[in-house]
């Protein structure tokens, strides 16, 4: 059986997020860099968490629970809500 996992490159995603956000320009370059670094790391860690959850929940051989790929839409939403820790 083939597993269809979604894996996102966390670093590429984080760089794309930086490209889409408009940061306020100021003469405080340190503040600007900190803002950009914060957004980059938040995006990267979010995707790292997503990839970890994806691996845990779609690994048919190690997961005795019903895999997310087999659930209907309503059941999938309930399962994701139960996994969401944010």
N, C-alpha and C positions, 0 to 999 in steps of 0.2 A: 504494500500500500504506500502510495506516495504522500508525503506530508507537504502541504503548501503553507510555509511559514512566511510571514512578513518580517523582513529584517531591514532596518533602516540604518544607514551609515550615520552614526551620531555626530561625527565631526563635520561631515558635509551638511547635515541638517542644521547644525548650529551656525555654520557660516552663512547659510541661506537665510536663517532667521535674522542674523545681523544685517544682511542686505535689505531686509524688508522693513526694518524699524527706523523711524526718523528720530534721531537723537538731537536734543537741543545743543546748539553750538555755544560754546563759551570760551573764555580765555583760561579757564581752569582745566587744563589738559589732563591732570591727574584724575579729576572727577569724571571726565569724559571716558577715559580709559577704564576706570573702575565700573562705570555704567555698562560699557560694552562687554567687559569681562564677565560681569554678573549675568547679563543676558546670554552670553555664549555658554557659560557653565550651566545655567538653568536649562537651556535647550538641550545641551549634551547629556546632562544627567537624566532629564526626562526621557530621552530616547534610550539611554542605557537601561533605565527601569522598564520601559516598554519592551525592549528586546529580551530582558530577563524574564518578564512575565510571559512573553510569547514562547520562549523556550520551555518554561515550566508547564504551560497549559496546553501546548500542542505536541508535547512529547508523548506519543501514544504508549510507548513501551514503559515509561517510568511513571506515568500519571494514571492512577486507577480511577480518578474522577472522569466524568464525561468531558471529552475535549470540546473546546470552544467551537471548533470548526463543524461539529455535528449538531450544534444547538440552533433552534429557530431564533428569529429576531428578538422576540420578547424574552425568551430564556437567556439569550446572549446578553441583553441589557441588564437583566437581573444578576447574572454571573459577574459581569464587569463591575457593577455597582458594589458587589460583595468584595471584589478584589481591590477596588479603588480605596487607597489609604491617604489621599491628599485632602 
